[in-house]
Amino acid sequence: MGDHITRATIVGGVRAFAAVTTTLVEEARKRHDCYPVAAAALGRTMTGALLLAANLKTNESITIKISGDGSLGEVVTDAHANGSVRGYVKNPHVHLPLREGKLDVGHAVGKGQISVTRFTGLKQPFTGSAELVSGEIAEDITNYLYISEQTPSTVALGVLVQPDMIVTAAGGFMVQALPNADDEVLSKIEKNIALLPSISQLISEGLDAAGIINRIFAGLAVTIYEEFPLEFKCTCSLEKVQKVLVSLGAEEINDILAEDGEAEVCCPFCSAKYQFNKSSLEEIIDIIEKQ
């Protein structure tokens, strides 16, 4: 089952998005060499960003930044309406003992703030923020949506990491009440959600996004729309990295040449490495001097 996302609505003023993200979360884990608790925090945040981005228009994107005082440090993800996502955790080599048999993401994230920036094509992007309520990511996104965007929502996120550190199940869902949502319908959905096992267990059992939505809306007339694929994809490139080096100025590039004679730039989002030898650094100086 490839990574994908599906949205659905029901009569009664409720919409839902569900995603399976196992492959892309495992890709991120490998790229950043994440230990389990870091993989879980990053995977949950990337999945949450994809759920929020699913409601955007083409070419729009969203950034979620989790800034906690825990050992993981900052967790940052970018997700696009086209289904691509990238992300990183500042300290991927964090190990904490399990808490009640589960990865202790809340303690690893700690107290702090969640900020969400929407890039919608306007001159200035919109950024909202809220305090972290648990550090478990799903509860924090739920609280953010209510506090900053006044959207009553339920968000569930999960990442299952095996003892060998491989991610074998990841995904999530988001249910939102639209204006004038029917109270009886909301009560039915709340009961359905309360009976659900963890999202990672549902995915481990083989449920796809539509199957998850059908469990959420059990007993209700649901309209499920076409699914579309998701993938881990970074927007970095050699050209973009060169522009960054150009922005440093000739003096700093000359210092690099004098000290090391070469440079390596690593993308924080995907860990891709870009090498610049003496001649390529000299070419960058030429570009700076011609500006």
C-alpha positions in Angstrom: 0.0 0.0 0.0 1.6 3.2 -1.2 1.4 6.4 0.9 -1.8 8.4 0.1 -4.4 10.7 1.5 -8.1 10.8 1.2 -10.8 13.3 2.2 -14.5 12.7 2.9 -17.6 14.6 4.0 -20.9 13.6 5.5 -24.3 15.2 5.6 -24.4 16.9 8.9 -21.5 19.3 8.3 -18.3 17.3 9.0 -15.3 16.6 6.9 -12.3 14.3 7.4 -8.9 13.7 6.0 -7.0 10.4 6.5 -3.4 9.6 5.4 -1.1 6.6 5.3 2.5 7.8 5.4 4.6 4.7 6.3 7.0 4.9 3.4 7.8 8.6 3.6 8.3 8.5 7.3 10.7 5.6 7.0 12.5 7.6 4.2 12.8 10.6 6.6 14.1 8.3 9.4 16.8 6.8 7.2 17.8 10.2 5.8 18.3 11.7 9.2 19.3 8.5 11.0 16.6 9.1 13.6 16.3 7.1 16.8 12.8 5.8 17.5 11.5 8.8 19.6 12.8 11.2 17.0 11.3 9.2 14.1 8.0 9.3 15.9 8.0 13.0 16.5 9.2 13.8 13.0 6.7 11.3 11.4 3.8 12.7 13.3 4.6 16.3 12.4 5.1 15.5 8.7 1.8 13.6 8.7 0.0 16.4 10.5 1.4 18.9 8.0 0.1 16.8 5.1 -3.4 16.7 6.6 -3.4 20.5 6.9 -2.0 20.9 3.4 -4.7 18.7 1.9 -7.2 21.6 2.3 -4.9 24.0 0.4 -5.1 25.0 -3.3 -2.6 24.0 -5.9 0.9 25.4 -5.4 0.1 26.4 -1.8 2.1 25.0 1.1 2.3 24.9 4.9 5.1 24.8 7.5 4.7 23.4 11.0 7.4 24.2 13.5 7.5 22.6 16.9 9.7 24.5 19.2 10.0 22.7 22.5 12.5 22.7 25.4 12.9 18.9 25.3 15.9 17.0 24.1 14.7 16.7 20.5 15.0 20.5 19.9 13.1 21.9 17.0 11.0 19.8 14.6 10.2 21.5 11.3 8.2 20.2 8.3 7.0 21.6 5.0 4.1 20.1 3.2 2.6 21.0 -0.2 -0.9 20.7 -1.6 0.5 18.3 -4.2 1.3 15.7 -1.6 5.0 16.3 -1.1 6.6 16.8 2.4 10.0 17.2 3.9 11.2 17.7 7.5 13.9 17.4 10.1 14.4 17.2 13.8 17.3 19.1 15.3 18.6 16.3 17.5 17.7 12.9 15.8 19.9 10.8 18.2 17.7 11.1 21.3 16.9 8.0 23.3 14.4 8.0 26.1 12.9 5.0 28.1 9.4 4.0 27.1 6.5 5.5 29.0 3.7 3.1 29.7 5.0 0.9 26.8 5.0 3.8 24.3 7.6 6.1 22.8 7.8 9.2 25.1 7.4 11.9 22.4 5.8 14.4 24.8 8.8 14.4 27.1 11.3 14.5 24.2 9.5 17.5 22.7 8.9 19.3 26.0 7.1 22.6 26.6 7.1 25.3 24.1 5.2 26.5 21.1 3.7 25.2 17.8 3.6 27.6 14.9 1.9 27.0 11.5 2.7 29.2 8.5 0.4 29.0 5.4 1.9 30.1 2.1 -1.1 30.9 -0.1 0.4 33.1 -2.8 -0.3 36.4 -0.9 2.5 38.8 -0.4 2.8 37.9 3.3 2.2 34.4 4.5 -0.1 33.8 7.5 1.5 32.5 10.7 -0.5 31.4 13.7 0.8 29.9 16.9 -0.2 28.3 20.2 1.4 26.8 23.3 2.2 23.1 23.2 -0.3 21.3 25.4 1.4 17.9 25.6 4.3 17.7 23.1 2.6 14.6 21.6 2.0 16.6 18.3 -1.6 15.5 17.5 -3.0 17.2 20.6 -0.9 20.2 19.9 -2.2 20.5 16.3 -5.8 20.1 17.6 -5.3 22.8 20.2 -3.7 25.1 17.6 -6.6 24.7 15.2 -9.0 25.6 17.9 -7.0 28.5 19.5 -5.5 30.1 16.4 -7.9 29.2 13.6 -11.2 28.7 15.5 -11.7 25.3 13.9 -13.0 22.5 16.2 -11.0 19.5 15.2 -9.9 16.1 16.2 -6.4 15.0 15.1 -4.8 11.5 15.6 -1.3 10.7 14.5 0.8 7.6 14.9 4.2 6.1 14.0 5.1 2.5 14.8 8.9 1.9 15.0 10.2 -1.6 15.4 13.1 -2.6 17.7 15.4 -2.6 14.6 14.3 1.1 14.2 12.4 0.5 10.9 9.0 2.4 10.6 6.4 -0.2 9.7 3.2 1.9 10.1 2.6 5.6 10.1 -0.4 7.8 9.3 -3.1 10.0 10.8 -6.5 11.5 10.4 -8.2 14.9 11.0 -11.9 15.4 11.6 -13.3 18.9 11.5 -16.8 20.2 12.3 -18.0 22.8 9.8 -20.2 25.7 10.8 -23.7 24.5 11.8 -22.6 20.9 12.2 -25.3 18.6 13.6 -24.8 17.8 17.3 -26.2 14.3 17.0 -23.8 13.6 14.1 -20.8 15.0 16.1 -21.8 12.8 19.1 -21.9 9.7 16.9 -18.5 10.5 15.4 -17.0 11.1 18.9 -18.3 7.6 20.0 -16.8 6.0 16.9 -13.4 7.6 17.5 -13.4 6.6 21.1 -13.7 3.0 20.1 -10.8 3.1 17.6 -7.5 1.5 18.3 -4.4 3.6 17.6 -3.9 4.9 14.1 -0.7 2.9 13.7 -2.5 -0.3 14.7 -5.2 0.4 12.1 -2.6 0.8 9.4 -0.7 -2.3 10.6 -3.9 -4.2 10.1 -3.9 -3.1 6.5 -6.5 -0.3 6.5 -6.0 2.3 3.9 -7.2 6.0 4.3 -10.7 5.2 3.0 -10.9 2.3 5.5 -9.9 4.6 8.3 -12.5 7.2 7.3 -15.2 4.5 7.1 -14.4 3.5 10.7 -14.6 7.1 11.8 -18.0 7.7 10.1 -19.4 4.2 10.8 -23.2 4.3 10.7 -23.3 7.6 8.7 -23.7 8.3 5.0 -20.2 9.2 3.9 -18.9 10.6 0.6 -15.2 9.6 0.0 -13.3 11.5 -2.6 -10.5 10.3 -4.8 -7.2 9.6 -3.0 -3.9 11.0 -4.2 -0.3 9.9 -3.5 2.1 11.3 -0.9 5.9 11.3 -0.9 9.0 12.6 0.9 10.4 15.2 -1.5 12.9 18.0 -0.8 13.0 21.2 -2.8 16.8 21.7 -2.3 19.1 21.8 -5.4 22.6 22.7 -6.4 21.4 26.0 -7.8 19.7 27.0 -4.5 22.7 26.1 -2.5 24.9 28.2 -4.8 22.6 31.2 -4.2 23.0 30.7 -0.5 26.8 30.8 -0.9 26.6 33.8 -3.1 24.6 35.6 -0.4 27.5 35.0 2.0 29.7 37.5 0.1 33.1 37.3 -1.4 35.0 37.9 1.9 33.5 34.8 3.6 34.0 32.6 0.5 37.7 33.7 0.4 38.0 32.8 4.0 36.7 29.3 3.2 39.2 29.0 0.4 42.0 30.1 2.6 41.1 27.8 5.5 39.9 24.6 3.8 40.0 25.1 0.0 36.6 23.4 -0.3 33.1 23.4 1.3 30.3 20.9 2.0 26.8 22.1 2.4 24.2 19.7 3.9 20.5 20.3 3.5 18.8 20.2 6.9 15.5 18.9 5.4 16.8 15.8 3.5 20.5 15.5 4.5 21.6 15.8 0.8 25.3 16.9 0.7 26.6 19.4 -1.9 30.4 19.5 -2.5 32.2 22.7 -3.7 35.9 22.4 -4.6 38.4 25.2 -5.1 37.4 25.9 -8.7 33.6 26.0 -7.9 34.2 28.3 -5.0 36.2 30.6 -7.3 33.3 30.5 -9.7 31.0 31.7 -6.9 33.4 34.6 -6.2 33.3 35.5 -9.9 29.5 35.6 -9.7 29.5 37.8 -6.6 32.0 40.3 -8.2 29.9 40.5 -11.4 26.7 41.5 -9.5 
